[in-house]
Amino acid sequence: MKKTLITLAVLAAATGVAQAQSSVVIYGTVDAGFVSERGGVNGNVNKIDSGVASASRLGFKGTEDLGSGLSALFVLESGFKVDSGSQDGDALFGRQAYVGLSSKTAGTVTLGRQYTPWYNTLSKVADPFAVGYAGSAKNLFPANTTRTSNTVLYTSPNFNGFDADVAYSAANNGNESNVSSKIGRQMGASVGYANGPLNARLAYNNTSNDVAVGGVVAEAGSARNWLAAANYDFAVAKAYVAYGVNKGANSSLRNNGNLNAFNYVSAATSDDSTTALIGATVPVGPAGTVMASVIHVNDKSGLNADANQFALGYSYALSKRTSTYASYAKISNKNNAGYTVGNNSNVGTGDKAFNVGVRHSF
């Protein structure tokens, strides 16, 4: 009840501001689909799922012109589940929550809960499925680099197609932050070039594995993730390619949290692996798009817990804001690799999944 009252108060306040100031916008996505999963220990699972193609969300964003090319900005974004109407997670604005300043000549600095440069590279440059549908690249790419709290992010202006960003996030492990800011620390950066049909980007993320033991910091190294990605629009099709290198403990965490989803104990996650993707999107008629990708995980540890994913999808735009979609993906796990086929918002229960649904944005 308390959460509901807080949400309603925020909505009322934001709506009032929006009426008085045109720079404040209320936006969102409502996405729901039928999902059929196969191959896991739970057998055949059929359900209505929320956020299959894109996570369902409600957000508020705004800017204020401060003069001399400087502006203030903010974003508050909350996730919810269409199938049940419930809030997604405990935090009211668990998806994004940040405020900052932007200069046309010096760049933008934002503070709060934000996406990492590594994840933005995966979702916006590398994956033809945009980390959604059954073919989401999140099924096989590392899951430890999505968002960070307590983050300072700097984004440069665009210089003839080139831009860069760098992020620092400290002490995200609750009370352990009183011991050392290194515990839970993440640092990331990316640099990219986008001009005409070409969009290419190189990203890096470093996550400290240090923990507090008896009030003392125990050195445990770090998880290090590199990602190079590019796409090129040939008009008749857009080609995608990506290659990731993952080093150190916790550098290859599975999206399903190492869940024992099959009739075996899933292999331990690797501290030395690579992940490669090739894919494409193909326009079909005035409103349709075919999506396809192949992803390979090469586990270089002694376990050789490799995996391959093959995915195919189709999206049809009914309007600028509404689309229908269908997608299918299959993962081949080797040597007890425990990857599952999920979608944008859920990790899935088996090694095969089909989904069909509707997405509306406002």
Sequence and secondary structure as in RCSB ss.txt:
>XXXX:A:sequence
MKKTLITLAVLAAATGVAQAQSSVVIYGTVDAGFVSERGGVNGNVNKIDSGVASASRLGFKGTEDLGSGLSALFV
LESGFKVDSGSQDGDALFGRQAYVGLSSKTAGTVTLGRQYTPWYNTLSKVADPFAVGYAGSAKNLFPANTTRTSN
TVLYTSPNFNGFDADVAYSAANNGNESNVSSKIGRQMGASVGYANGPLNARLAYNNTSNDVAVGGVVAEAGSARN
WLAAANYDFAVAKAYVAYGVNKGANSSLRNNGNLNAFNYVSAATSDDSTTALIGATVPVGPAGTVMASVIHVNDK
SGLNADANQFALGYSYALSKRTSTYASYAKISNKNNAGYTVGNNSNVGTGDKAFNVGVRHSF
>XXXX:A:secstr
 HHHHHHHHHHHHHHHHHHH TTEEEEEEEEEEEEEEEEETTEEEEEEEE SSS  EEEEEEEEEEETTEEEEEE
EEEEB TTT  BSSSSTT SEEEEEEEETTTEEEEEEEEE HHHHHIIIII TTTT STT GGGTS SS SEEEE
EEEEE   BTTEEEEEEEE   SGGGGGT TTTT EEEEEEEEEETTEEEEEEEEEEE  EEETTEEE   EEEE
EEEEEEEE SS EEEEEEEEEESTTTT  TTTT   SSS      SEEEEEEEEEEEEETTTEEEEEEEEEEEE 
STT   EEEEEEEEEEESSSSEEEEEEEEEEEE TT       SS   SSSEEEEEEEEEE 
